[in-house]
Amino acid sequence: MSRTAKIRPLQPDEISLAVDWAAAEGWNPGLADAGCFGTVDPQGFWVAEVDGVPAATLSVVNYDDRFAFLGFYIVRPDLRGQGIGWALWQAGMAHAGTRTVGLDGVLAQQTNYARVGFTFAYRNIRYSGPLPPMAGADTGEGTVDLAAVPFEQIAASDAAIFPAPRAAFLKAWISAPGHVGRALVSEGRLVGWGVVRPARSGWKIGPLVAQDERAAERLFGALCAGAQREASSSIDTVVLDVPEPNAAAVALARRHGLTPVFETARMYTGPIRAVDLGRLYGVTSFELG
């Protein structure tokens, strides 16, 4: 039975509702995600209400005039199958207009996404496990604080692995409370960088960008060590979301004892600008790309 829902944008201080629902679904968002996500497109987060109470959430954030990303598609379990989610979906996709829309689809929804115009690109695999013990150079020796790197270099590196510019988001992500960013610089050139952040459970690394596996290895160690130093108590879990086409990234996760716990399908409704998955060792976020 279809039910009538009121659909409206979430205000910036309400985005935490979608993040909390994602946590309840087991997606383990970061503690400061809501504030960072709102910098991309403040009008891109939506809620459907039934009798004045939230019934479903969705985000379709517009990065520029060519690319948008969909996430947080969650319908309250007791209201599923009543047409509420579909009505919200249509409102969100209308917000994207003619832009290519990307998403990371959970296994149960991938067939449904294909039916409404999304095409499979590749798998992302969530690896998780105990924080690896680090020693010597693995603790970050030779890396620098990401905040010390000229932002233009970070943005240029990010442009190689993400389909749209996202300067406001990156600035918020780097400086968010609890986030630790490390970079590897050689002769004034940025060869790799990454961010690790506290999540509802453990810490999550993302993005992790590097020109090669050796640089990624050093940064992974630096981020794990940085998280351990930042934490007020012992960290027992680290999460790394890996694009499967990057075999070196998969090998990095396995080498450190991380195991697959979850996967998504990266899907798009149309063409995107070229990205170099060979440099992407850790996805920033399944919710915003």
Secondary structure, 3 states (H helix, E strand, C coil): CCCCCEEEECCHHHHHHHHHHHHHCCCCCECCHHHHHCCCCCCCEEEEEECCEEEEEEEEEECCCCEEEEEEEEECHHHCCCCHHHHHHHHHHHHHCCCEEEEEEEHHHHHHHHHCCCEEEEEEEEEEECCCCCCHHHHCCCCEEHHHCCHHHHHHHHHCCCCCCCHHHHHHHHHCCCCEEEEEEECCEEEEEEEEEEECCCEEEEEEEECCHHHHHHHHHHHHHHHHHHCCCCCCCEEEEEECCCHHHHHHHHHCCCEEEEEEEEEECCCCCCCCHHHEEECCCCCCC
